[in-house]
Structure formats: C-alpha cells, structure tokens
C-alpha cells in the first residue's frame, strides 16, 4: 500500500520527497520508477538537489547506462541487481560498465560510486526496471512517478532525441508493459509522485 503521495505541482515537493528517504549507516538505495515520459529524470534530479541541500552524499545512476540496447529492459534490471545492488547489500564495491548507445556496446571502463556515497550516502537509481521484482528487496525506497498518458506521449514527442527514439518506441513500450503487468512496481511503491503538465 502506498504510504505517501506527492505532486510536483506542490511547493517544496522535493523537500517532502527527500524526507521520505530513510536514515541508515550504509548506502541507501532509492528507485525512481515509472513509464516513459512520466518524468523520472525530473524527479530524480529534484531529489538529488534536495538531498544534497541536506548535506547528503548522492549519486544518480540512470538505467540507460545499464540497458544493453533497445530490447534490454529486463537485462538492465538484472545488471542493476548483479553489479550494483547485491554488492552494496554485502558492503562490497558496486561497479558497472556504461552502455554506449552510439557504439552499441558496453564501455571497457568500469564505473564505481564515489567514496562518500559508497560509505553511507544515497544512490538514486532512475529508470524503468529500477523497481522490478528482482531488485525490490534490495531497494530502501521505491518511488513511482505518474503522469497522464497524453502528457507522457507529448513529452516523448518533445524529447531532444525523439527522432532516434521513434523507431524503438513500440518495442520499448511493450517491454515496459510486460514489466509492469508482471512485477506491479506501482502497487509496491512507497511513494507516488504525480507529475502533471506544467
């Protein structure tokens, strides 16, 4: 059952959202999940700013760095679990290789969390699949970002990379639909953030 509902139309919504992040003496993981065009990046950026303002060490990891291409939503969630969340849960170093969309391959270099985040800060994971059932037990706070379908579609049309995204839009939407039908991340969310048109 959802514990908190917040709207980006509210004053100081970012502070309210930051207040839902639990305290702990280890790295806390916040998953920002939702459909394409809902505004997950906007919410993750707002949370980053609010938490930083409270003196927290924060890093945002976008799922786009983990998906192995346009048909890789499920594989991205598996990589999130294997490379990032399981190591963090064991007190080990998380390390992943970023997917290079232009080359169509993962980079050779490994990315790790900054020491202050790895030592007890907040990792905000933003993107479809960050709230998948396979990772849910390793996440401290699951945030679902909601927007009306017509607004989501308008935002997708207005993306800077809309022309690149267009041929894969249906393929991606089908993967999202399958994930949400099977894993029900919205129903398991601790917080729902409504992100209406502005």
N, C-alpha and C positions, 0 to 999 in steps of 0.2 A: 504494500500500500504506500502511496506517495506521502511523504511527510511534509514537504514544503512545496509551495507553488509561488513562482516569482515571474514578474513581467518586465521585459526590457523597457517598457513604457513608464515604469515607476522611477521616481528619483532615487538615486543611490542603490539601484538594483545590484550593482557589482559588489557593494559592501554587504548586502544581505546574502548574496551567494557565497562570498568569502567566509562569512560567519557560519556557514554550514560545513566547512571543511574541518574534520576532526583534528584534535591535537594528539600527538604521539611522539615518542622519542626515536622515530625511524622515518624513513621516507614514506609520505602518504601519496596515494595514487587517486587522482580524480579523473574519471572517464566522462567525456563530453560527447554524447551520442545523439543521433537524430538523422532524419532524412536529408538527402542532398538539397541544398538551398535553404535549409531551416535557419542557418546562422550559427553553426557550431563554432566556426573560427572566430566570429564576433564575440560569442560568449566566452570562449577560451581566452581571448585577448583581454576582455574585460576582467576576467578572474585573475589573470596574470598581473594586471595593473593593480587591482585591489589587494591582492596578497603581498605583492612587492611593497605596496604602501604600508602594510602592517609589519614590514621587516622580515617577511618570509623569503627564503631562497626558493625560486620557482623556475621550472623549465617546462616549456610546451613541446610535446612530441606530436607531430601530425601523423596520422595513419597513412597519409600519402607517401611518407618515407618508407613504409613497410609493405605496401601492396606491391606484388610483383606483376604490375601491369593491369590492364583494364578488366581482366577476369579474375583478379586476385584478392577480392574482399575477404573470403574465408581464409586464404593463405596468410593474409596480413594479420588477421586476428591470431592465427597460430604462431606467427613470428613474434607478435607482441607478447604472447604468453611465454614462449620458449626463451626469447632473447632478453626480454626486459622484466616482466613481472615475476616469473619464477626466481630468477637470480636475486631480485630485490627482496623477495619474501624470505630468502635464505641468508640475507645480509651480504650477498655477493655483488660484484660489479655487473651492472647491466651494460650490454654492448650490442650494437646492431649496425648493419650496413645499410646506408640510404639507397633507395631505388632511384636511379637516374632515368627519368621519363623520356628524355631526348635520346639517350643511348639504348633504352630498353633493357637495362641490366643493372644489377646492384653494383655500387662502387666497391673498390678494393679496400678503401679505408674504413676503419671501424669508428663509430661514434659512441661516446660514453657520456654519462651525466656529469655535470660539474661537481666538484667535491662537496660544495655546500648543499647541493640538492641531494646527492647520494648519502650525505651524512645526516639527513633528517629534514630535508626540505619537502617541497611538494612537486610531484610530477603530474602535469595535466596532459592527459592523452586525448587528443581531439580527432574525431572522425568516425565514420561508420565502421562498426566492428569493435570499437573500444568497449562496448557494453555487451559483447557476445557472451553467451552462457559459459563458454570455455574459459573466460577470463574473469568472470564476475566475482568469484570468491577471492580474487587477488586485488580487487579494487576497493578502496575505502569509501568512495562516494561516487554514485552513478547519477549523472545529470542528463536528463533528456531535454533536447531543445525542440520546441514545437513551433510551427508556423502554418498558416493556411496553405493548402495545396496551390492555389492560384498565385500566391505570393512567392512560394518556393520556386515555381516554374518561371516566374518573372525574373527572379534573382539569377536563376541558372542561365536565362537568356542574356542577362546583363553582365555575366562574368567576363573578365578580361580574356579568358581562354575559351570562350563559348564555341568558337569555330573548331577548335581542337577537340573539345569535349563532345560536340554534337553527334558524331558518328557512333559514339560509345554510350550515349545517354540511356538507350533502352537496355543494353547489356548490363549497365551498372544498376539501373532501377530494378531489374529482375533479381539481381543478387541481393540488393537491399531488401526487397520484398521477401525473398526466401529467408534471409537472416531474421527479419522482424517477425515473420509468421512462425518460425521455429523457436527462436530464442526469447521473444517478447521483452526486449530491453525496456520499452516504455513502462510496462507493468511492474518492472523490478526497480525502476528509478527511485532514488531517494529524493530527488528534486526535479520538478518540471519547470523549465524556463520557457514562457511564452514569448515569442519574438515576432510581434505583429508588424505590419507595414508601418514605415515612419513617414 
